[in-house]
Each structure stands twice: as structure tokens, then as C-alpha cells.
Amino acid sequence: MEILEQIAKEAEANTQVPAYGRSVEKVIAAIMSSSNFWRIVDLSDEPLPLVAEILKLLNKRDLVAFEGTQILLTEAGAELAKKAGIEPFASHRCPTCKGRSVVIDALKPAFEKFLKIQENRPPAIHQYDQGYVTPENTFARVALADDRGDLRGKKVIVLGDDDLMSIALALTGLPAKVTILEIDERLVNFIKEVSEEYNLNIDARVHDLREPLPEDVVGAYDTFFTDPPETVEAIKAFVGRGVATLKGERCAGYFGVTRRESSLDKWSRIQKVLLDMGLVITDLLHNFNEYVNWDYYQEMRGWQLTPVKEPPKDIWYRSTQFRVETVRGFKGFNDPIVGDIYNDAESSTT
Ligand SMILES: NCCCCN(CCCN)CCCN
């Protein structure tokens, strides 16, 4: 449909985010499903800056109206949707596992303790692009790794831990050792205190992952977890270093990659970086991760871009959980990173 391509072209020119006719189609389908900006971003699965721009261009063409904080199709917009054969989204997501393929029932005792412990967690701060996942999600990551045989008796390292993965892992008692490297002292101190109180023996250290790893963690672990900011540089810094901590071949790594701040064109670059490191992508679980709304949303770039100003209520920021495994010829990354690992044209929550 000509007009969809035209709008996409204009949106890309204005945002530098790769845009396709299908990007516009998905935004229109999302508007047919919800009038809430954040839910429209969530459903469209396109980068926030692009969704905001497409909404503005549709509004300029009188295809979408902004009524208060509601985003609605106009008559002309509904006409276009009909002609283009665009329908609202249908969901067939499993109500039991929520599409994660695992449940956390077997980890209940540890999960109950974690629920209490995390009540006093340090709030997410803008400075480090923090945004933690729900406690249930944290444990679903543990369940997934145990389901793949990556935890029992293994040495596990967490690179960046606002999600408190280190505490969840240690509470289950499954790993032989848990190490965490984290730039934010508030988190390291919190994790140390909890480790003391619950006798978890977590090796927690303050470390800026833009710097090379401490010598003693290189090539010393069986499994890593991380959840990097969404730039290719950050993927190298966090995932690349995660690979550098692994003992050898057939070791595993887990991390999230989002569609909220990464176009599929960026995904293509990210996946090439993973394959170039000698990794095999064994699992990709869409919307596995769901992030609790952080209270600095008005400071983030995305807020400036939204066409209507309404605070996010429900969870809207999600990411796909990746599992990777090393094979012969793999190589990690452990050089210093200079430059900005938090911002690019597509990032919007930094
Ligand atoms: N800025 C708020 C959202 C950040 C999410 N990012 C860091 C998550 C740390 N738990 C990255 C999400 C996907 N890699």
C-alpha cells in the first residue's frame, strides 16, 4: 500500500530509525487494539521513537486523532485500515507459562524469600539505564537456565544486576558459586548485605563493564547472565565480556534484547556480532522479560517524543530472552570500551 510506504519513508527520514510499510501497519493495528501510547508501543513491537513519529505523521494526515491522552483512528483512518486489510492483534499466548516455556513452581521456597528481600531493593536509576524485571520473571530466568542444565554445581557470573539475579540464583542453592559485577555501589552493597544475612556467599564486586574484566574471572565460569543496554557497543561490552568469563566450549549465556529500543535492522547487526563471537543462538523467547515501570520515565528521551503525555501504568517494556552456547573457535571480548554505550538513534529509555 503506497501510503504506508510513504509514511514509513518520512518517519525514517525524521528519526534515522529503519522503517517499513509493515511498521506503519503494526502501529495502526495497535491503535485498533488500544488507545494508550505505551500499549501501542508494546503491541507494535517497533522502537518507541519510530512509533511516536508514525503517530505524528498519521495525525498530520488526519488519519489519527489525539483526544486528551487517547490515540484514536479517525473515520479516514478506519477507512485506510479497511482498504489495507489491517486487523487488530490476536493473542494466543499460553496463560500458564506466559510464553516463557517454563513455570517457577519448583522454586517456590526460594521465590517466597526473594519476594520479601526485594521489597527493600534500591530503585532503578536513569544514570545506568536501569530497569528491573518482575520477581516472577527473575525466577523464570533461573528456571529456564536450570531446565537447560546450566546451573547445578556450576560457577555462574552475573554482569550487571539490577534484576538481583545473583540473589535469586544463590537462594535456590543450585549453582556452586555466584559472582556479580555491577557498576552501581547501591546494588553491590544491597547484595552483600543480603548475602551476609542469608548466608549466600555471593562474590559481589563494584566494576564498570566498560573496563576489561578483573583477571580472576576471565575463563572461570560455566554460565553468565546479563541484560545490556540496547546499543551494539553495549552488547559487545556486556555479552562479549560474558563470553570472556566462560571456561570453554559448550558453556551458556543468557541476556535480553528488546524491540522497544532496537529495530530488526539493529537485531540483525546484534545477531551477526553474536555469531562472529562463535556463539550459537539456541533459544529466543519473545517477550519473556517484562520490566517494572521505573519512576524516572519523565527524564528519558522517549517521554519527550510521546505525542500525548500520560504516565505509563501497566508494564509495556519487554524483551526477548536469548540463550547462547559456545562452540569451537569462540572468542570473547575484553578490551576497554570508549564512547557511549547507552545511546543511539533507536534508544529511548536512556
Ligand atoms: N531504561 C529502562 C529499561 C532498561 C532495560 N535495559 C536494562 C535492563 C536491566 N535489567 C535493557 C533491556 C534489554 N536488554
The ligand as a Gaussian input file, in Angstrom:
#p B3LYP/6-31G(d) Opt

LIG

0 1
 N       15.929000       2.130000      30.794000
 C       14.890000       1.293000      31.273000
 C       14.865000      -0.068000      30.591000
 C       16.205000      -0.681000      30.548000
 C       16.203000      -2.118000      30.114000
 N       17.600000      -2.435000      29.830000
 C       18.373000      -2.776000      31.019000
 C       17.668000      -3.813000      31.840000
 C       18.402000      -4.188000      33.101000
 N       17.616000      -5.070000      33.864000
 C       17.841000      -3.346000      28.737000
 C       16.731000      -4.234000      28.369000
 C       17.032000      -5.266000      27.309000
 N       18.404000      -5.555000      27.130000

